[in-house]
């Protein structure tokens, strides 16, 4: 699998909301957003809009928390 990019928190949130993941905001309290999807596990996202997320954090969120395979991550990120 190619190295994942670092990305802004706002970019990752936009990625999580679009197809095929289709997360939506269930609630927000301060900087914490609870995201839910019909086909994926719920996700608590600490949203700091201008914060840059390192590649390891992007991998942890997409692979461990969302449950995507390496191939699915490539498709979602269009690497």
C-alpha positions as CSV (number, residue, x, y, z in Angstrom):
1,X,0.0,0.0,0.0
2,X,1.4,3.5,-0.9
3,X,2.1,5.9,2.0
4,X,-1.0,7.7,3.1
5,X,-1.0,11.5,2.9
6,X,-1.3,13.9,5.8
7,X,-4.5,15.9,5.6
8,X,-6.4,18.6,7.3
9,X,-9.2,17.5,9.7
10,X,-11.7,19.3,7.5
11,X,-10.5,17.2,4.5
12,X,-10.9,14.0,6.4
13,X,-14.4,14.9,7.7
14,X,-15.4,15.7,4.1
15,X,-14.0,12.3,3.0
16,X,-15.9,10.5,5.7
17,X,-19.2,12.2,4.7
18,X,-19.1,11.3,1.0
19,X,-19.9,8.0,-0.7
20,X,-19.2,5.1,0.0
21,X,-18.7,5.8,3.7
22,X,-21.7,8.1,4.1
23,X,-21.1,9.3,7.6
24,X,-23.3,12.0,9.0
25,X,-23.0,14.1,12.1
26,X,-25.2,12.8,14.8
27,X,-24.2,15.3,17.4
28,X,-21.5,17.8,18.3
29,X,-20.3,19.0,21.6
30,X,-17.4,21.5,21.4
31,X,-14.8,20.1,19.0
32,X,-16.0,16.5,19.3
33,X,-18.3,15.2,16.6
34,X,-20.1,11.9,16.7
35,X,-20.4,10.5,13.2
36,X,-22.7,7.6,12.3
37,X,-23.2,5.6,9.1
38,X,-25.7,2.9,8.2
39,X,-22.9,0.5,7.1
40,X,-20.0,1.4,9.3
41,X,-19.3,1.6,13.1
42,X,-19.9,5.0,14.9
43,X,-16.9,7.3,15.1
44,X,-16.0,10.0,17.6
45,X,-14.0,12.6,15.8
46,X,-12.1,15.4,17.6
47,X,-12.5,18.1,14.9
48,X,-10.0,20.9,14.9
49,X,-10.5,22.4,11.5
50,X,-7.0,23.6,10.7
51,X,-5.1,20.8,12.4
52,X,-3.0,18.7,10.1
53,X,-3.4,15.0,10.8
54,X,-0.3,12.9,10.2
55,X,-0.4,9.8,7.9
56,X,-0.4,7.5,10.9
57,X,-3.5,9.1,12.4
58,X,-5.3,9.0,9.0
59,X,-4.5,5.3,8.8
60,X,-5.7,4.7,12.4
61,X,-9.0,6.4,11.7
62,X,-9.7,4.8,8.3
63,X,-8.4,1.3,9.0
64,X,-8.8,0.6,12.7
65,X,-11.9,2.8,13.6
66,X,-13.8,2.8,10.3
67,X,-12.7,-0.8,9.4
68,X,-11.5,-0.2,5.8
69,X,-9.1,-2.6,4.1
70,X,-6.0,-1.4,2.4
71,X,-7.7,-1.7,-1.0
72,X,-10.8,0.3,0.3
73,X,-8.5,3.0,1.7
74,X,-6.8,3.3,-1.7
75,X,-10.2,3.6,-3.5
76,X,-11.6,6.2,-1.0
77,X,-8.4,8.3,-1.2
78,X,-8.0,7.6,-4.9
79,X,-4.2,6.9,-4.5
